[in-house]
Amino acid sequence: MPAEIRIIALTGIPDVVEGDDIASLILSAMPAQKLDARDLDVFVIAQKIISKAEGRIVHLASVTPSALARQWASAYDKDPRMVEVVLRESKRIVRMDRGILIAETSHGFICANAGVDASNVARDFVALLPADPDASARQIRGALEQKLGLRLGVIISDTFGRPWREGLVNVALGVAGLEPIIDLRGKQDWYGQPLHVTAIALADELASAAELVMKKDSGIPAAIIRGINYQPAESDSRQLIRAPELDLFS
């Protein structure tokens, strides 16, 4: 692994609307920063602009809440329309307690509100997660590689909470072009002892690193991470989802 990496915020990407080509917006924004892509650059892109481009936005005025949504919302001073959207996006409700709703999405992600989010969208609208973040990442990667003639990685990121710790971090929802996990099992540590369980979530670490320059209040929805000496691979984010039989928390 490299001794040094660089994280570059991509500025100048406009507010995205349905039908926008994310790869084209990224390529158009780079010249203003006098920024050229390099081989093995990793592009980290906020989920929100993917959802906007793919039309994964819901106008709450169009939502009729169910009895359960109304009951839950009334008990915890929530918008019943928002609660209804969360319920619709949930494959399984993991926990509904003290005004917090944790759900499993159709993708297998376990997160607050099934990933439904009202930030960085117009008032009275909410954004849903992309239908297939891996497919979105592959499409953007293909377009960027075709235009730039380079080997690239793409990560679609979103902000999740964590069971053990306070605070939020960015994680990888979609991955293309690199293995999301570095499996060190079978190798040796610094003292020559065998590693039995160590597997590093590289894609999540890169997503979190990029968030340092992609702050939610900055209007910067993408970044380039440079200096990761990974081997290009056809992969996706499914490796990052823990199997239910190994999950002690949900």
N, C-alpha and C positions, 0 to 999 in steps of 0.2 A: 504494500500500500504506500501511497505517496507520503512524503514528509511535509508537504504543503499543498493546499488546495486553494482555489479562488472562487468566490461566489459573487456573481455579477447580476445586479438588478436590471431587468429589462423595462425601461421607462418608455412612455409614449404610446402604450397600447390603449386605444380608446375604449369607452364603455361598449361592451359587446352586446349585440342583439341577435335574435334568432336568425340563423342562416349564415352568420359570419364564418369565414374560414380562418381558424385560429393560426394555422401555420403561416398563412399569408400575412396576418397581422403581426406575427413575430418577425417575419422576414422584413416587413416594411419598417418596423421600429428599430432594427439594428443599425442601419446606416447613420441615423441621427446621433447615435452614441459612438460613431466611428468604430463599431464593433464587428469583427469578423468571427464566424464560428470556426472551431478547430476540431480536428479528429478526436472522437471520444468525449466531446462535450456532452453533458447531461442537462437537458432542459426540464426544469420543474415548473409545472403550470397549475395554477389554482383551479380547483374543481368548479368554482363558481362561474368562471367564464366558459368552461366547457358546457355546463348546464344551460347557461344563457344561449350559447350558440346552437345547442341541440333542442331548444324549446322546452326544457325541463323546468318551466316556471309556471306557477299556479296563481291565478287571481283569486284571493280569498272570497271575494264577492260571489264567485261561482260555486262555492262549497256549501252544501247543506249538512250540518253536523248531525251525527247519529245521537241516540239517547246516551250512549256511553261517553261520547265526546262531550256532550253538554254537562253530564254529571261530573266528570273529572274536571272540566274547566271551571265549573261553578265552585267546586271544593277548593281549588287552588288559584283562583283568580287568573285563569288562562283564557285565551281566545279559543272558543270551541271550534271555530273553523280550522285553526292551526292544529288543534288536537286531532280533528278528523283527518286532516291530510297525513299526519304522523301515523295514525292507525292504518290508513290505506297503504302507506309505504312499508308497513311492518309485516314481515313474514311470521314473526314471533315476538310477543311482548316478554321481555326478560324481567323487568321490574317497573312497577308503577307505585311510587312511594314518595311521600313528602313533596309532591309537586314535580318530581323528576320522573321522566319516562325514558327508560332504556329499552331499545328494541333491536332485534336482528332484522337486517334488510334482506331483500331477495338476493343480494350479492354474497351474503354471509357475514357482512360487517355487523358488529355489535357496538352500538353507539347511541348517544343521546338523541332523542327525537327522530330516530331512523334517518339521520342526516338531513332532515328538513330544516331549513335555515332562512331567517328573515333579514339577515345582514347583507349589505351590499347589493340589495335589489330595491326596486321602487316600493314606496309605501303601499301596504295592503296586498303585496305579493310575497310569495315564498319560493325558494329554489329547492328542487329535489336533486338527489344525486344523479349523475349520468346513468343511463340504463345499463351501459357496459363500459366502465372506465378503461379496461384493458383494450377494448376495440378502439376507443377514442385515442388512447396513447399510441397504438399501432398506426392509426391513420395519420396522425400528426407526425410521427417519426418518419413514415414513408414519404410524406410530402416534403419534409425538411431534408431528408437524405437525398431525395431525387433532385432537389433544387441546389443543394450545397455540395453534393458529391462527397460526403463525409460519412463516417460511421458515428451514429449518435444514439444516445439514450433519451427516453422521455418518461417522466413520472407525472401522473396526475395526483395532486395532493389535496388533503383536507385536514381540518383541525379536529382532533379527538381529545376527549378526556382519558384518564388512566385509572384503573382500579386502585392502585396502591399509592398514588401521589396526587398532590394538588397541582393545579395549573394545566394548561392545554399545550399540546404539541402537534405539529403537522405530521401526518403519516401518508403513506403511499396507498392510493385507491386503485390506480392503474399503472402498469409498468410495461415498457417495451424497450427492447434492445440490450438489457442487462439482467443478470440474475438478481432477484430481489434479496436473496440470502447468501451470505458467505458461510459455508458449512466448514467449520474447523474440527469437527469430530474426527478422531483418529490421528490428528496431528499432536504435536507436543507443545507445552507451554515453555516459558523462559527457563524453567528449571528441569526440563526434560520429562516432565510428567505428562501422561496421555490426557487429552481432552475428550470427555465423554458426551457432553451436552451442549458445548458452545457452538451456537449458530448466530451470526451477526446479521441483524435486519438492515442490510445496506440501504435498501430503497427507503425505508422509514427514516434512517439517519440522514440521508440526503434531503428528503422532504423537510425534515426538521431544520436542517442547516439552512436551506433556502429560505425558510420562513423568516430568518433574521433580517432579510432584505425585502421580504414580501409582506410587510406588516398590513393588517386588515384596514388600517386607516390611511394607508399611503397611496392607494390606487395603483399599486404595482402587482400585477397578477402572474408574473413569470420571472424566472431567473435562470441563469446558466451556472452550472458548477463545473469547474475546469480543474484537471489534475488528478482525476480518479482513474487509475490504471486498470480498468476492468476489461474482461474479455467479452466482446459483444456476443449476445445470445438471444435466441428467440424464447421469450419467457412471458410470464404474466404475474399478477399479484396473488394468485391463489395460494402460493406457498406461504404467504404471510398470515393466512387465516388458520388459527389453531383448530384442530379437530375437536369436535364436541366431547369425545371421551377423554380428552386431555385438559379440558377447560374446567378449572375448579371454581370459577367465579360466575358462571352463567348457566 
